């Protein structure tokens, strides 16, 4: 590739101590007509060695939260491609999605500025198909000049003006290969979400619409239904809805663990942090 020629797509990957996940993420990009940039936030394992061994361009930037890191990448990575795909190191493209993106990007009509991708979640090696967890959609592919990540501490989405289409094939999100990693991450995210609730969010954000696209409907349910239910009641109600009414029990033992931890325990912890902030704890 000459200096004057650029690939139609750049993939931006966030990393932090991802020596286990990163090789599989990179391998999943084989066959995709793209350039790869990596933004690392201070890895101390073999992540940087893996990046160097593959001859990839990487940048280092301290991590504040996901939205800030994604927007830093948008502002600072020398991305000259018309299209950008943003991934985490524990996410992978399916071969079908790679082929679909190669077909779609050269002929996108004017006015279409982004694509929603369909997420397939894996937990402890099992595809979580039930409990309302599949399909889930995320806007990760957009024209480079158009996308911005909404300034949320947790559950942030990219915001892109214009027409947004949906690709038909999946990408894979390996949310955890072990319980300890999952728990450590979600304790941090629970604190972020407790701080987020009630905070004014500057800049563009996903609109909450009962009859909007899948991302907007999910945000409406989160804000207008779950968000209006009393603390400490809503985690159990949500878990019951997911596990029994949306058939989460069909996901087997991994589903039992996942739907309870992610649908109840995690959200109960958020409510605990919110309660802690609302009361004056006596000194002893």
C-alpha positions in Angstrom: 0.0 0.0 0.0 1.5 3.3 -1.1 1.4 6.4 1.1 -1.3 7.9 -1.2 -3.5 4.8 -1.1 -5.6 3.9 1.9 -7.8 0.9 2.6 -11.6 1.5 2.5 -11.8 0.4 6.2 -9.8 0.9 9.3 -10.4 -1.3 12.4 -9.6 0.3 15.8 -9.2 -2.2 18.7 -8.9 -1.2 22.4 -6.7 -3.4 24.5 -5.5 -3.8 28.1 -3.8 -7.1 29.1 -5.4 -9.0 26.3 -2.7 -11.6 25.5 -5.4 -14.3 25.5 -8.0 -12.6 23.4 -6.1 -10.4 21.0 -4.7 -13.2 18.7 -8.2 -14.6 18.2 -9.6 -11.1 17.5 -6.9 -10.4 15.0 -7.2 -13.8 13.3 -10.9 -13.1 12.8 -10.0 -10.1 10.6 -8.2 -12.2 8.0 -9.7 -11.7 4.6 -11.1 -8.3 5.6 -9.9 -5.4 3.4 -8.7 -3.2 6.2 -6.0 -1.4 8.1 -5.7 -2.2 11.8 -4.9 0.3 14.6 -4.7 -0.6 18.3 -5.1 1.7 21.3 -3.6 0.2 24.4 -4.1 1.5 27.9 -1.0 0.3 29.7 -0.8 -3.5 29.2 1.7 -5.3 31.4 1.3 -8.8 29.9 2.4 -9.9 26.4 -0.2 -7.8 24.6 2.3 -5.3 23.1 4.7 -8.2 22.1 1.8 -9.7 20.1 1.1 -6.4 18.4 4.7 -5.9 17.5 5.1 -9.5 16.2 2.2 -8.9 13.8 3.7 -5.6 12.6 0.6 -3.5 13.6 0.4 0.1 14.5 -0.4 0.9 18.1 -0.9 3.9 20.3 -0.8 4.1 24.1 -3.3 6.2 26.1 -4.3 6.0 29.8 -7.8 4.6 30.3 -10.5 6.7 31.9 -13.6 5.0 30.6 -14.7 3.4 27.4 -16.4 6.4 25.8 -13.3 8.6 26.5 -11.0 6.0 25.1 -13.1 5.5 21.9 -13.3 9.2 21.3 -9.6 9.7 21.9 -9.0 7.0 19.2 -11.3 8.8 16.8 -9.5 12.1 17.4 -5.9 10.8 17.5 -5.5 7.7 15.4 -4.2 8.7 11.9 -7.1 6.9 10.2 -7.5 7.9 6.5 -10.1 5.3 5.6 -13.6 6.2 4.6 -15.0 3.6 7.1 -14.2 2.7 10.6 -15.0 -0.4 12.7 -14.5 -0.2 16.4 -13.9 -3.4 18.4 -12.7 -4.6 21.8 -10.0 -7.3 22.0 -12.5 -9.9 23.3 -14.7 -9.4 20.2 -14.4 -11.3 16.9 -15.9 -11.2 13.5 -17.5 -14.3 12.0 -16.3 -15.2 8.5 -19.8 -14.5 7.2 -19.6 -11.0 8.5 -16.2 -10.4 7.0 -17.5 -11.5 3.6 -20.6 -9.3 4.0 -18.6 -6.2 4.9 -16.3 -6.7 1.9 -19.3 -6.9 -0.3 -21.2 -4.0 1.3 -18.6 -1.2 1.8 -17.6 -0.5 -1.8 -21.2 0.3 -2.8 -22.8 2.1 0.1 -25.2 4.8 -1.1 -24.7 8.4 -0.1 -26.6 9.3 3.0 -26.0 5.9 4.6 -23.4 6.6 7.3 -23.3 3.5 9.5 -24.2 -0.1 10.1 -25.6 -1.9 13.1 -23.9 -5.2 13.8 -25.6 -8.2 15.4 -23.9 -9.4 18.6 -23.6 -13.0 19.6 -22.6 -13.3 23.3 -20.5 -16.2 24.6 -20.1 -16.9 28.3 -17.9 -19.7 29.7 -17.8 -21.1 26.2 -21.5 -21.2 25.5 -23.6 -19.0 23.1 -26.2 -17.2 25.2 -29.2 -17.4 22.8 -32.1 -16.7 25.2 -33.3 -14.4 27.9 -33.7 -11.6 25.4 -29.9 -11.5 24.9 -29.8 -12.5 21.3 -30.0 -10.8 18.9 -28.5 -7.6 20.3 -27.4 -4.8 18.0 -24.5 -2.3 18.3 -23.5 0.5 15.9 -19.8 -0.2 15.4 -19.3 0.4 11.7 -19.6 4.0 10.4 -18.1 6.6 8.1 -15.0 7.8 9.8 -15.9 11.5 9.7 -19.4 10.9 11.1 -19.1 8.8 14.3 -18.8 9.8 17.9 -19.2 7.8 21.1 -21.8 9.2 23.6 -20.2 10.4 26.8 -21.5 7.7 29.1 -19.4 5.9 31.8 -21.2 2.6 31.0 -23.4 1.1 28.3 -22.2 3.7 25.7 -23.1 3.6 22.0 -21.8 5.3 19.0 -23.9 8.1 17.6 -24.0 8.7 13.8 -26.2 11.1 11.8 -28.0 10.0 8.7 -29.3 6.6 7.6 -28.2 3.6 9.6 -28.5 0.1 8.1 -28.2 -3.3 9.7 -25.8 -6.1 8.5 -27.2 -9.6 8.6 -24.3 -11.6 10.0 -22.9 -11.7 13.6 -19.9 -10.7 15.5 -18.9 -12.5 18.7 -18.4 -11.0 22.1 -16.6 -13.3 24.6 -17.8 -11.6 27.8 -15.6 -13.8 30.0 -13.7 -16.9 29.9 -13.7 -17.2 33.7 -15.9 -16.0 36.6 -13.1 -14.0 38.3 -12.4 -11.8 35.3 -16.2 -11.3 34.8 -16.7 -10.3 38.4 -13.7 -7.8 38.6 -14.9 -6.1 35.4 -18.6 -5.8 36.5 -17.7 -4.5 40.0 -16.0 -1.6 38.2 -18.9 -1.2 35.7 -21.5 -1.2 38.5 -19.7 1.8 40.1 -19.6 3.6 36.7 -23.3 2.9 36.1 -24.3 4.1 39.6 -22.4 7.4 38.9 -24.0 7.6 35.5 -27.6 7.5 36.6 -28.9 11.0 37.1 -25.8 12.6 35.5 -26.3 15.1 32.7 -24.7 13.8 29.5 -23.0 16.4 27.3 -23.0 16.1 23.5 -24.9 13.6 21.3 -26.5 10.5 22.8 -28.8 7.7 21.7 -32.4 8.7 21.8 -34.8 6.7 23.9 -37.7 5.7 21.7 -40.3 3.0 22.3 -40.8 2.5 18.5 -37.3 3.3 17.3 -34.5 1.1 16.1 -33.3 -1.8 18.3 -30.8 0.3 20.2 -33.3 3.1 20.8 -35.9 0.7 22.0 -33.4 -0.8 24.4 -32.5 2.6 25.8 -36.2 3.5 26.2 -36.8 0.3 28.2 -33.8 1.0 30.3 -34.7 4.6 31.1 -38.5 4.6 31.1 -39.3 1.2 32.5 -36.4 -0.3 34.4 -35.2 3.2 35.5 -38.6 4.0 37.0 -38.8 0.8 39.1 -37.8 1.0 42.8 -34.2 0.2 43.8 -33.7 -3.4 44.9 -36.9 -4.5 43.4 -35.9 -4.1 39.8 -32.9 -6.5 39.7 -35.1 -9.4 40.8 -38.0 -8.5 38.5 -35.6 -8.1 35.6 -33.9 -11.5 36.3 -37.3 -13.2 36.6 -38.4 -11.7 33.2 -35.1 -12.8 31.5 -34.7 -16.2 33.0 -38.3 -17.4 33.0 -40.5 -15.3 30.7 -37.7 -14.9 28.0 -36.6 -18.5 28.5 -33.1 -17.9 29.8 -33.2 -21.3 31.5 -32.8 -22.9 28.0 -29.1 -21.7 28.0 -28.2 -24.4 30.5 -25.9 -24.1 33.4 -23.9 -21.3 31.8 -27.1 -19.5 31.3 -28.1 -20.0 34.9 -24.9 -18.3 36.0 -24.9 -15.6 33.3 -28.5 -14.5 33.6 -28.3 -14.4 37.4 -25.0 -12.6 37.6 -25.6 -10.2 34.7 -29.3 -9.8 35.1 -29.6 -9.7 38.9 -26.4 -9.6 40.9 -24.8 -6.9 38.7 -27.8 -4.7 38.8 -28.4 -5.2 42.5 -24.8 -4.0 43.0 -25.5 -0.9 41.0 -28.5 -0.2 43.3 -26.3 -0.8 46.4 -23.8 1.9 45.1 -26.7 4.3 44.5 -28.1 3.7 48.0 -24.6 4.2 49.5 -24.4 7.6 47.8 -27.8 8.6 49.0 -27.4 8.1 52.7 -25.0 9.4 55.3 -23.0 6.5 56.6 -22.2 7.0 60.3 -18.6 6.9 61.4 -17.7 4.1 63.8 
